[in-house]
Amino acid sequence: MRLSDVPCGRTSGWIVPDSLRRRWKLYIGDTRELLPNLLETLVTKTSFLHDSDHSYENMSFEFEQPSKARARGLLMSDDSHLTRLG
């Protein structure tokens, strides 16, 4: 999907179907403040999708967090081709 495919007037999460809305929550803020605490509160941690700041430092931080919370599952990253390594 291209950015131009997002319907006018819609925001993050617009594609989540009504049947799943009760299980979905959007957190907006600094990853370093939100993510560690969020991972500790989740009962199951089966997937993590990185789609925020694509700097090497931020992606490295985000990719390390699930393992610190003893989370197991699928780690995905959007637009990883935009990141310069190191």
N, CA, C and O atoms as a Maestro MAE file, in Angstrom:
{
 s_m_m2io_version
 :::
 2.0.0
}

f_m_ct {
 s_m_title
 :::
 protein
 m_atom[344] {
  # First column is atom index #
  i_m_mmod_type
  r_m_x_coord
  r_m_y_coord
  r_m_z_coord
  i_m_residue_number
  s_m_chain_name
  s_m_pdb_residue_name
  s_m_pdb_atom_name
  i_m_atomic_number
  :::
  1 25 0.845 -1.171 0.000 1 A "MET " " N  " 7
  2 3 0.000 0.000 0.000 1 A "MET " " CA " 6
  3 2 0.893 1.238 0.000 1 A "MET " " C  " 6
  4 15 1.869 1.301 0.748 1 A "MET " " O  " 8
  5 25 0.576 2.177 -0.799 2 A "ARG " " N  " 7
  6 3 1.307 3.434 -0.859 2 A "ARG " " CA " 6
  7 2 0.606 4.453 0.031 2 A "ARG " " C  " 6
  8 15 -0.593 4.355 0.291 2 A "ARG " " O  " 8
  9 25 1.387 5.440 0.496 3 A "LEU " " N  " 7
  10 3 0.816 6.489 1.326 3 A "LEU " " CA " 6
  11 2 -0.380 7.136 0.643 3 A "LEU " " C  " 6
  12 15 -1.348 7.517 1.301 3 A "LEU " " O  " 8
  13 25 -0.309 7.258 -0.668 4 A "SER " " N  " 7
  14 3 -1.407 7.887 -1.400 4 A "SER " " CA " 6
  15 2 -2.678 7.043 -1.376 4 A "SER " " C  " 6
  16 15 -3.743 7.532 -1.754 4 A "SER " " O  " 8
  17 25 -2.587 5.776 -0.936 5 A "ASP " " N  " 7
  18 3 -3.750 4.898 -0.859 5 A "ASP " " CA " 6
  19 2 -4.564 5.095 0.418 5 A "ASP " " C  " 6
  20 15 -5.685 4.596 0.518 5 A "ASP " " O  " 8
  21 25 -4.009 5.822 1.398 6 A "VAL " " N  " 7
  22 3 -4.728 6.055 2.651 6 A "VAL " " CA " 6
  23 2 -5.854 7.052 2.364 6 A "VAL " " C  " 6
  24 15 -5.616 8.137 1.833 6 A "VAL " " O  " 8
  25 25 -7.063 6.673 2.716 7 A "PRO " " N  " 7
  26 3 -8.191 7.568 2.445 7 A "PRO " " CA " 6
  27 2 -8.041 8.926 3.126 7 A "PRO " " C  " 6
  28 15 -7.563 9.007 4.258 7 A "PRO " " O  " 8
  29 25 -8.435 9.956 2.459 8 A "CYS " " N  " 7
  30 3 -8.387 11.314 2.979 8 A "CYS " " CA " 6
  31 2 -9.158 11.385 4.302 8 A "CYS " " C  " 6
  32 15 -10.267 10.863 4.414 8 A "CYS " " O  " 8
  33 25 -8.562 12.030 5.287 9 A "GLY " " N  " 7
  34 3 -9.222 12.189 6.581 9 A "GLY " " CA " 6
  35 2 -9.030 11.034 7.539 9 A "GLY " " C  " 6
  36 15 -9.534 11.086 8.661 9 A "GLY " " O  " 8
  37 25 -8.313 9.984 7.134 10 A "ARG " " N  " 7
  38 3 -8.075 8.821 8.001 10 A "ARG " " CA " 6
  39 2 -6.750 8.986 8.735 10 A "ARG " " C  " 6
  40 15 -5.888 9.751 8.302 10 A "ARG " " O  " 8
  41 25 -6.588 8.273 9.838 11 A "THR " " N  " 7
  42 3 -5.359 8.326 10.624 11 A "THR " " CA " 6
  43 2 -4.866 6.910 10.917 11 A "THR " " C  " 6
  44 15 -5.446 5.931 10.446 11 A "THR " " O  " 8
  45 25 -3.809 6.814 11.686 12 A "SER " " N  " 7
  46 3 -3.242 5.514 12.046 12 A "SER " " CA " 6
  47 2 -4.311 4.585 12.585 12 A "SER " " C  " 6
  48 15 -5.128 4.977 13.418 12 A "SER " " O  " 8
  49 25 -4.299 3.354 12.105 13 A "GLY " " N  " 7
  50 3 -5.242 2.347 12.563 13 A "GLY " " CA " 6
  51 2 -6.534 2.295 11.789 13 A "GLY " " C  " 6
  52 15 -7.415 1.504 12.123 13 A "GLY " " O  " 8
  53 25 -6.674 3.103 10.779 14 A "TRP " " N  " 7
  54 3 -7.933 3.143 10.024 14 A "TRP " " CA " 6
  55 2 -8.282 1.807 9.407 14 A "TRP " " C  " 6
  56 15 -9.454 1.528 9.153 14 A "TRP " " O  " 8
  57 25 -7.289 0.981 9.163 15 A "ILE " " N  " 7
  58 3 -7.527 -0.284 8.474 15 A "ILE " " CA " 6
  59 2 -7.913 -1.421 9.433 15 A "ILE " " C  " 6
  60 15 -8.327 -2.488 8.978 15 A "ILE " " O  " 8
  61 25 -7.783 -1.209 10.750 16 A "VAL " " N  " 7
  62 3 -8.138 -2.246 11.723 16 A "VAL " " CA " 6
  63 2 -9.652 -2.445 11.683 16 A "VAL " " C  " 6
  64 15 -10.404 -1.500 11.919 16 A "VAL " " O  " 8
  65 25 -10.108 -3.670 11.386 17 A "PRO " " N  " 7
  66 3 -11.558 -3.893 11.294 17 A "PRO " " CA " 6
  67 2 -12.250 -3.742 12.651 17 A "PRO " " C  " 6
  68 15 -11.643 -3.965 13.699 17 A "PRO " " O  " 8
  69 25 -13.504 -3.368 12.614 18 A "ASP " " N  " 7
  70 3 -14.284 -3.187 13.837 18 A "ASP " " CA " 6
  71 2 -14.237 -4.418 14.730 18 A "ASP " " C  " 6
  72 15 -14.230 -4.299 15.956 18 A "ASP " " O  " 8
  73 25 -14.206 -5.604 14.122 19 A "SER " " N  " 7
  74 3 -14.198 -6.844 14.904 19 A "SER " " CA " 6
  75 2 -12.924 -7.017 15.734 19 A "SER " " C  " 6
  76 15 -12.908 -7.808 16.677 19 A "SER " " O  " 8
  77 25 -11.865 -6.295 15.400 20 A "LEU " " N  " 7
  78 3 -10.600 -6.399 16.127 20 A "LEU " " CA " 6
  79 2 -10.279 -5.159 16.957 20 A "LEU " " C  " 6
  80 15 -9.299 -5.153 17.701 20 A "LEU " " O  " 8
  81 25 -11.070 -4.139 16.840 21 A "ARG " " N  " 7
  82 3 -10.796 -2.861 17.526 21 A "ARG " " CA " 6
  83 2 -10.646 -3.017 19.034 21 A "ARG " " C  " 6
  84 15 -9.828 -2.323 19.638 21 A "ARG " " O  " 8
  85 25 -11.404 -3.897 19.651 22 A "ARG " " N  " 7
  86 3 -11.311 -4.035 21.109 22 A "ARG " " CA " 6
  87 2 -9.959 -4.626 21.529 22 A "ARG " " C  " 6
  88 15 -9.562 -4.494 22.686 22 A "ARG " " O  " 8
  89 25 -9.257 -5.271 20.603 23 A "ARG " " N  " 7
  90 3 -7.955 -5.875 20.908 23 A "ARG " " CA " 6
  91 2 -6.798 -5.006 20.446 23 A "ARG " " C  " 6
  92 15 -5.639 -5.382 20.624 23 A "ARG " " O  " 8
  93 25 -7.085 -3.860 19.860 24 A "TRP " " N  " 7
  94 3 -6.069 -3.003 19.264 24 A "TRP " " CA " 6
  95 2 -5.996 -1.686 20.017 24 A "TRP " " C  " 6
  96 15 -7.024 -1.099 20.356 24 A "TRP " " O  " 8
  97 25 -4.777 -1.220 20.278 25 A "LYS " " N  " 7
  98 3 -4.615 0.071 20.922 25 A "LYS " " CA " 6
  99 2 -3.390 0.754 20.330 25 A "LYS " " C  " 6
  100 15 -2.341 0.136 20.148 25 A "LYS " " O  " 8
  101 25 -3.541 2.025 20.037 26 A "LEU " " N  " 7
  102 3 -2.463 2.816 19.460 26 A "LEU " " CA " 6
  103 2 -1.778 3.603 20.562 26 A "LEU " " C  " 6
  104 15 -2.437 4.288 21.345 26 A "LEU " " O  " 8
  105 25 -0.460 3.509 20.625 27 A "TYR " " N  " 7
  106 3 0.336 4.290 21.563 27 A "TYR " " CA " 6
  107 2 1.182 5.254 20.757 27 A "TYR " " C  " 6
  108 15 1.895 4.845 19.841 27 A "TYR " " O  " 8
  109 25 1.109 6.513 21.089 28 A "ILE " " N  " 7
  110 3 1.914 7.522 20.396 28 A "ILE " " CA " 6
  111 2 2.806 8.188 21.427 28 A "ILE " " C  " 6
  112 15 2.330 8.687 22.447 28 A "ILE " " O  " 8
  113 25 4.101 8.192 21.154 29 A "GLY " " N  " 7
  114 3 5.043 8.808 22.081 29 A "GLY " " CA " 6
  115 2 6.444 8.339 21.794 29 A "GLY " " C  " 6
  116 15 6.699 7.708 20.768 29 A "GLY " " O  " 8
  117 25 7.345 8.642 22.684 30 A "ASP " " N  " 7
  118 3 8.746 8.285 22.554 30 A "ASP " " CA " 6
  119 2 8.919 6.793 22.844 30 A "ASP " " C  " 6
  120 15 8.527 6.309 23.906 30 A "ASP " " O  " 8
  121 25 9.502 6.081 21.903 31 A "THR " " N  " 7
  122 3 9.717 4.639 22.028 31 A "THR " " CA " 6
  123 2 10.479 4.286 23.301 31 A "THR " " C  " 6
  124 15 10.161 3.304 23.973 31 A "THR " " O  " 8
  125 25 11.476 5.086 23.622 32 A "ARG " " N  " 7
  126 3 12.311 4.784 24.791 32 A "ARG " " CA " 6
  127 2 11.528 4.919 26.094 32 A "ARG " " C  " 6
  128 15 11.896 4.315 27.101 32 A "ARG " " O  " 8
  129 25 10.470 5.692 26.085 33 A "GLU " " N  " 7
  130 3 9.634 5.831 27.276 33 A "GLU " " CA " 6
  131 2 8.507 4.801 27.293 33 A "GLU " " C  " 6
  132 15 8.202 4.242 28.346 33 A "GLU " " O  " 8
  133 25 7.892 4.545 26.152 34 A "LEU " " N  " 7
  134 3 6.705 3.690 26.098 34 A "LEU " " CA " 6
  135 2 6.988 2.195 26.007 34 A "LEU " " C  " 6
  136 15 6.365 1.402 26.713 34 A "LEU " " O  " 8
  137 25 7.909 1.810 25.155 35 A "LEU " " N  " 7
  138 3 8.065 0.400 24.818 35 A "LEU " " CA " 6
  139 2 8.473 -0.509 25.975 35 A "LEU " " C  " 6
  140 15 7.847 -1.555 26.148 35 A "LEU " " O  " 8
  141 25 9.481 -0.175 26.775 36 A "PRO " " N  " 7
  142 3 9.857 -1.096 27.859 36 A "PRO " " CA " 6
  143 2 8.697 -1.402 28.804 36 A "PRO " " C  " 6
  144 15 8.468 -2.562 29.147 36 A "PRO " " O  " 8
  145 25 7.971 -0.380 29.226 37 A "ASN " " N  " 7
  146 3 6.837 -0.597 30.146 37 A "ASN " " CA " 6
  147 2 5.699 -1.339 29.463 37 A "ASN " " C  " 6
  148 15 5.072 -2.208 30.070 37 A "ASN " " O  " 8
  149 25 5.433 -1.010 28.227 38 A "LEU " " N  " 7
  150 3 4.358 -1.675 27.496 38 A "LEU " " CA " 6
  151 2 4.622 -3.170 27.381 38 A "LEU " " C  " 6
  152 15 3.720 -3.977 27.611 38 A "LEU " " O  " 8
  153 25 5.833 -3.545 27.031 39 A "LEU " " N  " 7
  154 3 6.162 -4.963 26.883 39 A "LEU " " CA " 6
  155 2 6.006 -5.724 28.192 39 A "LEU " " C  " 6
  156 15 5.665 -6.907 28.182 39 A "LEU " " O  " 8
  157 25 6.250 -5.065 29.308 40 A "GLU " " N  " 7
  158 3 6.095 -5.715 30.614 40 A "GLU " " CA " 6
  159 2 4.632 -5.947 30.962 40 A "GLU " " C  " 6
  160 15 4.322 -6.870 31.715 40 A "GLU " " O  " 8
  161 25 3.728 -5.135 30.433 41 A "THR " " N  " 7
  162 3 2.314 -5.256 30.790 41 A "THR " " CA " 6
  163 2 1.549 -6.234 29.913 41 A "THR " " C  " 6
  164 15 0.461 -6.671 30.288 41 A "THR " " O  " 8
  165 25 2.084 -6.581 28.774 42 A "LEU " " N  " 7
  166 3 1.371 -7.475 27.870 42 A "LEU " " CA " 6
  167 2 1.427 -8.913 28.359 42 A "LEU " " C  " 6
  168 15 2.477 -9.386 28.796 42 A "LEU " " O  " 8
  169 25 0.321 -9.594 28.289 43 A "VAL " " N  " 7
  170 3 0.259 -10.993 28.720 43 A "VAL " " CA " 6
  171 2 0.939 -11.883 27.688 43 A "VAL " " C  " 6
  172 15 1.771 -12.721 28.037 43 A "VAL " " O  " 8
  173 25 0.591 -11.703 26.431 44 A "THR " " N  " 7
  174 3 1.243 -12.467 25.370 44 A "THR " " CA " 6
  175 2 1.931 -11.499 24.423 44 A "THR " " C  " 6
  176 15 1.422 -10.417 24.132 44 A "THR " " O  " 8
  177 25 3.080 -11.905 23.959 45 A "LYS " " N  " 7
  178 3 3.859 -11.066 23.057 45 A "LYS " " CA " 6
  179 2 4.213 -11.922 21.853 45 A "LYS " " C  " 6
  180 15 5.255 -12.576 21.827 45 A "LYS " " O  " 8
  181 25 3.348 -11.912 20.866 46 A "THR " " N  " 7
  182 3 3.563 -12.809 19.737 46 A "THR " " CA " 6
  183 2 4.081 -12.117 18.496 46 A "THR " " C  " 6
  184 15 4.637 -12.774 17.617 46 A "THR " " O  " 8
  185 25 3.913 -10.805 18.399 47 A "SER " " N  " 7
  186 3 4.446 -10.100 17.233 47 A "SER " " CA " 6
  187 2 4.763 -8.662 17.586 47 A "SER " " C  " 6
  188 15 4.108 -8.055 18.433 47 A "SER " " O  " 8
  189 25 5.766 -8.133 16.931 48 A "PHE " " N  " 7
  190 3 6.191 -6.753 17.127 48 A "PHE " " CA " 6
  191 2 6.508 -6.178 15.762 48 A "PHE " " C  " 6
  192 15 7.303 -6.746 15.014 48 A "PHE " " O  " 8
  193 25 5.895 -5.060 15.435 49 A "LEU " " N  " 7
  194 3 6.147 -4.400 14.153 49 A "LEU " " CA " 6
  195 2 6.789 -3.056 14.409 49 A "LEU " " C  " 6
  196 15 6.180 -2.164 15.000 49 A "LEU " " O  " 8
  197 25 8.025 -2.917 13.960 50 A "HIS " " N  " 7
  198 3 8.713 -1.624 14.029 50 A "HIS " " CA " 6
  199 2 8.288 -0.813 12.816 50 A "HIS " " C  " 6
  200 15 8.449 -1.260 11.680 50 A "HIS " " O  " 8
  201 25 7.743 0.383 13.052 51 A "ASP " " N  " 7
  202 3 7.425 1.304 11.957 51 A "ASP " " CA " 6
  203 2 7.460 2.717 12.519 51 A "ASP " " C  " 6
  204 15 6.471 3.449 12.485 51 A "ASP " " O  " 8
  205 25 8.621 3.073 13.033 52 A "SER " " N  " 7
  206 3 8.783 4.415 13.595 52 A "SER " " CA " 6
  207 2 10.088 4.996 13.067 52 A "SER " " C  " 6
  208 15 10.418 4.810 11.896 52 A "SER " " O  " 8
  209 25 10.822 5.688 13.906 53 A "ASP " " N  " 7
  210 3 12.098 6.282 13.505 53 A "ASP " " CA " 6
  211 2 13.015 5.184 12.965 53 A "ASP " " C  " 6
  212 15 13.289 4.198 13.648 53 A "ASP " " O  " 8
  213 25 13.480 5.368 11.743 54 A "HIS " " N  " 7
  214 3 14.281 4.336 11.092 54 A "HIS " " CA " 6
  215 2 15.786 4.554 11.241 54 A "HIS " " C  " 6
  216 15 16.569 4.036 10.445 54 A "HIS " " O  " 8
  217 25 16.191 5.315 12.252 55 A "SER " " N  " 7
  218 3 17.624 5.455 12.497 55 A "SER " " CA " 6
  219 2 18.160 4.134 13.045 55 A "SER " " C  " 6
  220 15 17.425 3.361 13.660 55 A "SER " " O  " 8
  221 25 19.424 3.891 12.817 56 A "TYR " " N  " 7
  222 3 20.058 2.666 13.303 56 A "TYR " " CA " 6
  223 2 19.906 2.555 14.822 56 A "TYR " " C  " 6
  224 15 19.591 1.486 15.345 56 A "TYR " " O  " 8
  225 25 20.131 3.671 15.525 57 A "GLU " " N  " 7
  226 3 20.069 3.667 16.985 57 A "GLU " " CA " 6
  227 2 18.665 3.306 17.475 57 A "GLU " " C  " 6
  228 15 18.513 2.503 18.396 57 A "GLU " " O  " 8
  229 25 17.663 3.887 16.873 58 A "ASN " " N  " 7
  230 3 16.296 3.620 17.325 58 A "ASN " " CA " 6
  231 2 15.868 2.196 16.990 58 A "ASN " " C  " 6
  232 15 15.251 1.520 17.814 58 A "ASN " " O  " 8
  233 25 16.190 1.743 15.792 59 A "MET " " N  " 7
  234 3 15.810 0.380 15.421 59 A "MET " " CA " 6
  235 2 16.510 -0.627 16.320 59 A "MET " " C  " 6
  236 15 15.889 -1.600 16.749 59 A "MET " " O  " 8
  237 25 17.788 -0.416 16.614 60 A "SER " " N  " 7
  238 3 18.523 -1.320 17.506 60 A "SER " " CA " 6
  239 2 17.868 -1.359 18.878 60 A "SER " " C  " 6
  240 15 17.688 -2.431 19.456 60 A "SER " " O  " 8
  241 25 17.512 -0.191 19.397 61 A "PHE " " N  " 7
  242 3 16.843 -0.122 20.700 61 A "PHE " " CA " 6
  243 2 15.539 -0.921 20.670 61 A "PHE " " C  " 6
  244 15 15.294 -1.748 21.548 61 A "PHE " " O  " 8
  245 25 14.711 -0.673 19.665 62 A "GLU " " N  " 7
  246 3 13.416 -1.349 19.590 62 A "GLU " " CA " 6
  247 2 13.570 -2.858 19.416 62 A "GLU " " C  " 6
  248 15 12.795 -3.623 19.991 62 A "GLU " " O  " 8
  249 25 14.541 -3.293 18.646 63 A "PHE " " N  " 7
  250 3 14.725 -4.725 18.404 63 A "PHE " " CA " 6
  251 2 15.232 -5.447 19.643 63 A "PHE " " C  " 6
  252 15 14.996 -6.646 19.791 63 A "PHE " " O  " 8
  253 25 15.929 -4.741 20.545 64 A "GLU " " N  " 7
  254 3 16.438 -5.364 21.770 64 A "GLU " " CA " 6
  255 2 15.364 -5.503 22.844 64 A "GLU " " C  " 6
  256 15 15.467 -6.384 23.698 64 A "GLU " " O  " 8
  257 25 14.351 -4.667 22.822 65 A "GLN " " N  " 7
  258 3 13.362 -4.627 23.901 65 A "GLN " " CA " 6
  259 2 12.565 -5.916 24.088 65 A "GLN " " C  " 6
  260 15 12.420 -6.362 25.227 65 A "GLN " " O  " 8
  261 25 12.045 -6.531 23.039 66 A "PRO " " N  " 7
  262 3 11.272 -7.767 23.277 66 A "PRO " " CA " 6
  263 2 12.083 -8.855 23.979 66 A "PRO " " C  " 6
  264 15 11.542 -9.573 24.820 66 A "PRO " " O  " 8
  265 25 13.360 -8.990 23.655 67 A "SER " " N  " 7
  266 3 14.160 -10.026 24.309 67 A "SER " " CA " 6
  267 2 14.380 -9.697 25.784 67 A "SER " " C  " 6
  268 15 14.475 -10.607 26.606 67 A "SER " " O  " 8
  269 25 14.462 -8.423 26.130 68 A "LYS " " N  " 7
  270 3 14.606 -8.027 27.533 68 A "LYS " " CA " 6
  271 2 13.350 -8.359 28.325 68 A "LYS " " C  " 6
  272 15 13.416 -8.634 29.523 68 A "LYS " " O  " 8
  273 25 12.206 -8.333 27.649 69 A "ALA " " N  " 7
  274 3 10.935 -8.659 28.309 69 A "ALA " " CA " 6
  275 2 10.617 -10.140 28.180 69 A "ALA " " C  " 6
  276 15 9.506 -10.569 28.489 69 A "ALA " " O  " 8
  277 25 11.584 -10.917 27.727 70 A "ARG " " N  " 7
  278 3 11.422 -12.359 27.527 70 A "ARG " " CA " 6
  279 2 10.261 -12.673 26.585 70 A "ARG " " C  " 6
  280 15 9.540 -13.656 26.754 70 A "ARG " " O  " 8
  281 25 10.111 -11.812 25.599 71 A "ALA " " N  " 7
  282 3 9.056 -12.020 24.606 71 A "ALA " " CA " 6
  283 2 9.568 -12.936 23.510 71 A "ALA " " C  " 6
  284 15 10.729 -12.867 23.107 71 A "ALA " " O  " 8
  285 25 8.686 -13.785 23.043 72 A "ARG " " N  " 7
  286 3 9.012 -14.660 21.922 72 A "ARG " " CA " 6
  287 2 7.961 -14.455 20.854 72 A "ARG " " C  " 6
  288 15 6.781 -14.273 21.151 72 A "ARG " " O  " 8
  289 25 8.393 -14.486 19.628 73 A "GLY " " N  " 7
  290 3 7.422 -14.313 18.555 73 A "GLY " " CA " 6
  291 2 8.089 -13.766 17.313 73 A "GLY " " C  " 6
  292 15 9.267 -14.017 17.056 73 A "GLY " " O  " 8
  293 25 7.339 -13.034 16.569 74 A "LEU " " N  " 7
  294 3 7.749 -12.525 15.274 74 A "LEU " " CA " 6
  295 2 8.126 -11.055 15.387 74 A "LEU " " C  " 6
  296 15 7.353 -10.253 15.913 74 A "LEU " " O  " 8
  297 25 9.309 -10.697 14.894 75 A "LEU " " N  " 7
  298 3 9.771 -9.312 14.863 75 A "LEU " " CA " 6
  299 2 9.783 -8.863 13.416 75 A "LEU " " C  " 6
  300 15 10.458 -9.465 12.580 75 A "LEU " " O  " 8
  301 25 9.039 -7.808 13.116 76 A "MET " " N  " 7
  302 3 8.950 -7.308 11.744 76 A "MET " " CA " 6
  303 2 9.376 -5.849 11.712 76 A "MET " " C  " 6
  304 15 9.262 -5.134 12.707 76 A "MET " " O  " 8
  305 25 9.872 -5.415 10.553 77 A "SER " " N  " 7
  306 3 10.264 -4.025 10.396 77 A "SER " " CA " 6
  307 2 9.806 -3.514 9.046 77 A "SER " " C  " 6
  308 15 9.997 -4.166 8.019 77 A "SER " " O  " 8
  309 25 9.209 -2.355 9.064 78 A "ASP " " N  " 7
  310 3 8.755 -1.695 7.853 78 A "ASP " " CA " 6
  311 2 9.850 -0.732 7.393 78 A "ASP " " C  " 6
  312 15 10.501 -0.086 8.214 78 A "ASP " " O  " 8
  313 25 10.043 -0.642 6.114 79 A "ASP " " N  " 7
  314 3 10.981 0.324 5.515 79 A "ASP " " CA " 6
  315 2 12.414 0.189 6.023 79 A "ASP " " C  " 6
  316 15 13.113 1.194 6.150 79 A "ASP " " O  " 8
  317 25 12.861 -1.024 6.314 80 A "SER " " N  " 7
  318 3 14.224 -1.209 6.833 80 A "SER " " CA " 6
  319 2 15.270 -0.782 5.814 80 A "SER " " C  " 6
  320 15 16.411 -0.510 6.187 80 A "SER " " O  " 8
  321 25 14.914 -0.719 4.557 81 A "HIS " " N  " 7
  322 3 15.853 -0.281 3.524 81 A "HIS " " CA " 6
  323 2 16.216 1.202 3.678 81 A "HIS " " C  " 6
  324 15 17.150 1.673 3.031 81 A "HIS " " O  " 8
  325 25 15.497 1.935 4.518 82 A "LEU " " N  " 7
  326 3 15.783 3.344 4.723 82 A "LEU " " CA " 6
  327 2 16.866 3.563 5.784 82 A "LEU " " C  " 6
  328 15 17.302 4.694 5.999 82 A "LEU " " O  " 8
  329 25 17.295 2.504 6.436 83 A "THR " " N  " 7
  330 3 18.237 2.602 7.555 83 A "THR " " CA " 6
  331 2 19.662 2.367 7.105 83 A "THR " " C  " 6
  332 15 19.961 1.422 6.375 83 A "THR " " O  " 8
  333 25 20.529 3.247 7.558 84 A "ARG " " N  " 7
  334 3 21.972 3.041 7.349 84 A "ARG " " CA " 6
  335 2 22.504 2.281 8.539 84 A "ARG " " C  " 6
  336 15 22.264 2.678 9.679 84 A "ARG " " O  " 8
  337 25 23.215 1.209 8.306 85 A "LEU " " N  " 7
  338 3 23.772 0.412 9.395 85 A "LEU " " CA " 6
  339 2 24.967 1.107 10.006 85 A "LEU " " C  " 6
  340 15 25.900 1.509 9.311 85 A "LEU " " O  " 8
  341 25 24.919 1.241 11.330 86 A "GLY " " N  " 7
  342 3 26.029 1.798 12.089 86 A "GLY " " CA " 6
  343 2 26.371 3.150 11.828 86 A "GLY " " C  " 6
  344 15 27.300 3.681 12.436 86 A "GLY " " O  " 8
  :::
 }
 m_bond[343] {
  # First column is bond index #
  i_m_from
  i_m_to
  i_m_order
  :::
  1 1 2 1
  2 2 3 1
  3 3 4 2
  4 3 5 1
  5 5 6 1
  6 6 7 1
  7 7 8 2
  8 7 9 1
  9 9 10 1
  10 10 11 1
  11 11 12 2
  12 11 13 1
  13 13 14 1
  14 14 15 1
  15 15 16 2
  16 15 17 1
  17 17 18 1
  18 18 19 1
  19 19 20 2
  20 19 21 1
  21 21 22 1
  22 22 23 1
  23 23 24 2
  24 23 25 1
  25 25 26 1
  26 26 27 1
  27 27 28 2
  28 27 29 1
  29 29 30 1
  30 30 31 1
  31 31 32 2
  32 31 33 1
  33 33 34 1
  34 34 35 1
  35 35 36 2
  36 35 37 1
  37 37 38 1
  38 38 39 1
  39 39 40 2
  40 39 41 1
  41 41 42 1
  42 42 43 1
  43 43 44 2
  44 43 45 1
  45 45 46 1
  46 46 47 1
  47 47 48 2
  48 47 49 1
  49 49 50 1
  50 50 51 1
  51 51 52 2
  52 51 53 1
  53 53 54 1
  54 54 55 1
  55 55 56 2
  56 55 57 1
  57 57 58 1
  58 58 59 1
  59 59 60 2
  60 59 61 1
  61 61 62 1
  62 62 63 1
  63 63 64 2
  64 63 65 1
  65 65 66 1
  66 66 67 1
  67 67 68 2
  68 67 69 1
  69 69 70 1
  70 70 71 1
  71 71 72 2
  72 71 73 1
  73 73 74 1
  74 74 75 1
  75 75 76 2
  76 75 77 1
  77 77 78 1
  78 78 79 1
  79 79 80 2
  80 79 81 1
  81 81 82 1
  82 82 83 1
  83 83 84 2
  84 83 85 1
  85 85 86 1
  86 86 87 1
  87 87 88 2
  88 87 89 1
  89 89 90 1
  90 90 91 1
  91 91 92 2
  92 91 93 1
  93 93 94 1
  94 94 95 1
  95 95 96 2
  96 95 97 1
  97 97 98 1
  98 98 99 1
  99 99 100 2
  100 99 101 1
  101 101 102 1
  102 102 103 1
  103 103 104 2
  104 103 105 1
  105 105 106 1
  106 106 107 1
  107 107 108 2
  108 107 109 1
  109 109 110 1
  110 110 111 1
  111 111 112 2
  112 111 113 1
  113 113 114 1
  114 114 115 1
  115 115 116 2
  116 115 117 1
  117 117 118 1
  118 118 119 1
  119 119 120 2
  120 119 121 1
  121 121 122 1
  122 122 123 1
  123 123 124 2
  124 123 125 1
  125 125 126 1
  126 126 127 1
  127 127 128 2
  128 127 129 1
  129 129 130 1
  130 130 131 1
  131 131 132 2
  132 131 133 1
  133 133 134 1
  134 134 135 1
  135 135 136 2
  136 135 137 1
  137 137 138 1
  138 138 139 1
  139 139 140 2
  140 139 141 1
  141 141 142 1
  142 142 143 1
  143 143 144 2
  144 143 145 1
  145 145 146 1
  146 146 147 1
  147 147 148 2
  148 147 149 1
  149 149 150 1
  150 150 151 1
  151 151 152 2
  152 151 153 1
  153 153 154 1
  154 154 155 1
  155 155 156 2
  156 155 157 1
  157 157 158 1
  158 158 159 1
  159 159 160 2
  160 159 161 1
  161 161 162 1
  162 162 163 1
  163 163 164 2
  164 163 165 1
  165 165 166 1
  166 166 167 1
  167 167 168 2
  168 167 169 1
  169 169 170 1
  170 170 171 1
  171 171 172 2
  172 171 173 1
  173 173 174 1
  174 174 175 1
  175 175 176 2
  176 175 177 1
  177 177 178 1
  178 178 179 1
  179 179 180 2
  180 179 181 1
  181 181 182 1
  182 182 183 1
  183 183 184 2
  184 183 185 1
  185 185 186 1
  186 186 187 1
  187 187 188 2
  188 187 189 1
  189 189 190 1
  190 190 191 1
  191 191 192 2
  192 191 193 1
  193 193 194 1
  194 194 195 1
  195 195 196 2
  196 195 197 1
  197 197 198 1
  198 198 199 1
  199 199 200 2
  200 199 201 1
  201 201 202 1
  202 202 203 1
  203 203 204 2
  204 203 205 1
  205 205 206 1
  206 206 207 1
  207 207 208 2
  208 207 209 1
  209 209 210 1
  210 210 211 1
  211 211 212 2
  212 211 213 1
  213 213 214 1
  214 214 215 1
  215 215 216 2
  216 215 217 1
  217 217 218 1
  218 218 219 1
  219 219 220 2
  220 219 221 1
  221 221 222 1
  222 222 223 1
  223 223 224 2
  224 223 225 1
  225 225 226 1
  226 226 227 1
  227 227 228 2
  228 227 229 1
  229 229 230 1
  230 230 231 1
  231 231 232 2
  232 231 233 1
  233 233 234 1
  234 234 235 1
  235 235 236 2
  236 235 237 1
  237 237 238 1
  238 238 239 1
  239 239 240 2
  240 239 241 1
  241 241 242 1
  242 242 243 1
  243 243 244 2
  244 243 245 1
  245 245 246 1
  246 246 247 1
  247 247 248 2
  248 247 249 1
  249 249 250 1
  250 250 251 1
  251 251 252 2
  252 251 253 1
  253 253 254 1
  254 254 255 1
  255 255 256 2
  256 255 257 1
  257 257 258 1
  258 258 259 1
  259 259 260 2
  260 259 261 1
  261 261 262 1
  262 262 263 1
  263 263 264 2
  264 263 265 1
  265 265 266 1
  266 266 267 1
  267 267 268 2
  268 267 269 1
  269 269 270 1
  270 270 271 1
  271 271 272 2
  272 271 273 1
  273 273 274 1
  274 274 275 1
  275 275 276 2
  276 275 277 1
  277 277 278 1
  278 278 279 1
  279 279 280 2
  280 279 281 1
  281 281 282 1
  282 282 283 1
  283 283 284 2
  284 283 285 1
  285 285 286 1
  286 286 287 1
  287 287 288 2
  288 287 289 1
  289 289 290 1
  290 290 291 1
  291 291 292 2
  292 291 293 1
  293 293 294 1
  294 294 295 1
  295 295 296 2
  296 295 297 1
  297 297 298 1
  298 298 299 1
  299 299 300 2
  300 299 301 1
  301 301 302 1
  302 302 303 1
  303 303 304 2
  304 303 305 1
  305 305 306 1
  306 306 307 1
  307 307 308 2
  308 307 309 1
  309 309 310 1
  310 310 311 1
  311 311 312 2
  312 311 313 1
  313 313 314 1
  314 314 315 1
  315 315 316 2
  316 315 317 1
  317 317 318 1
  318 318 319 1
  319 319 320 2
  320 319 321 1
  321 321 322 1
  322 322 323 1
  323 323 324 2
  324 323 325 1
  325 325 326 1
  326 326 327 1
  327 327 328 2
  328 327 329 1
  329 329 330 1
  330 330 331 1
  331 331 332 2
  332 331 333 1
  333 333 334 1
  334 334 335 1
  335 335 336 2
  336 335 337 1
  337 337 338 1
  338 338 339 1
  339 339 340 2
  340 339 341 1
  341 341 342 1
  342 342 343 1
  343 343 344 2
  :::
 }
}
